[in-house]
Amino acid sequence: MGSQWRLGTEINRWKIVEAPLSKVANAEKMLPRDYITADGYGITAKARTYLAPLIRGETPPPYRDGLPQYVRLRNVPVPKKLGTPFDI
């Protein structure tokens, strides 16, 4: 599976690398402890440096008459493909 690997702290410096699906699927990546303040309610300067390029540049939704215009889904059902039921 392709994965994006960031090179340094600049937002536009990255490369595509191969990531084995068995290593990344259904996996949770935890923040390092030194990214969280001692009281557990904030982030450190190190965390801000890491996260800033990931959250910079918010794109607001388009507005009409002062209200945001969101996509309206049609919610059309698709035909079933499985012939037999299965348990999860």
N, C-alpha and C positions, 0 to 999 in steps of 0.2 A: 504494500500500500504506500502511496506517496505521502510524504509529510513535509511540512515547512520547518526549516531549522533556521533560527534567527542568528545572525552573525553580529554580535555586539548589541549595543543599546539603541542603535539607529533603526528607525522603522523600515527604511527601504533597503536594508542589508540582510538578505536571506538567501537560502538555496533550498532546492527540493532534494530530499533524501528518501531512501527506502526505509520503511518501518514495518517490521514483521507484524502482520495482523494479530497474531497470537500474543504479541506484547502490548498492543494498544487497544484492542477491542475489549469493551466492558471493563476498562481500567479507570481508576480515579486517580488523578494527579493532585497531591496535596501541596499546599504552599509550604515552603521551608519555615521552620519556627522563627528564624530571625527576620521574617517578613511581617510578623505580628507583634504589636507592642506588648509590653509586660502585662498590662491590664486586660489584654485580649480583645479590646474594642477598636483598635486602630491599626494602621499599617506604618511600617518604618520607612525611612528614606530609601533604603535598599529596595523595598517592595515598590515604592513609587517610581524609582528608576526603571525597574523591570516592567511594571504595568503601564506606564505612561504611553509608550508607543502603541500599545494594544487598544487603548480606549480613547485616544486622541482623534478629533475630527468627527464628532457626532453629526449625523445627517438627520435633521428634523423631518417629520412627515409633511407632505403638502397640505395646505390649509385651504378651505373654502368657507367664506362668510365667518371666519374666526374659529372654525372647528376643524380638527384634523381629519383628513380624508384617508381612511384605511381601506384595504382591499376587502371586498365583500365576496365570500365564497359561495358557490352555488350548492355545495353539499350534495352532489349527484352521486347516488350509489353506483358501484361498479359490479359487474356480474361476478358471481363466485367462480373460482377456478378449481378448488379442491372438491373431489368427489365424495370424500368421507370426512366426518368430523374428527377432530383431534383434541386432546387435552393439553393444556399448558401447565 
